[in-house]
Amino acid sequence: MKDEPAGLGDRGRRMWRESLAVWSLTPAHLVLLEEACRIADRLEVLDSILRATSREVNPDLAQFADISALLGESRQQSAALKALLAEIRQGQYGSSPASVDPAGGAGVADLTARIARKQAES
């Protein structure tokens, strides 16, 4: 198992260990996982700030603006984490090579050629 990246918090370290226990990752996906772990730690910090702040909320508009900014950042970090995890999962399930058409074609170039042939036949 790869060593945990330096500076991870409890949540990030747990995510690193548990992810490597179930996934076989390429070096590029390890970089994505490291960033996902850092985001998980960041979300933990944002959540603790929001929880502490929400206990002391008053209707003061300035304080509400601060909370709104924290909530917005939390949503952005959550979306980034979701995207990174989807990319890592895709690497696990979509890493097989492209299938080759028995007629010799594969991928976009073949599709383009087939479209051109069909148009020429019309």
Salt bridges, closest charged atoms under 4 A:
GLU4 OE2 - ARG17 NH1 3.04
ASP10 OD1 - ARG13 NH2 2.36
GLU34 OE2 - ARG38 NH2 2.77
GLU35 OE2 - ARG42 NH2 3.82
GLU44 OE1 - ARG11 NH1 3.22
ASP47 OD2 - ARG51 NE 2.70
ASP110 OD2 - ARG114 NE 3.18
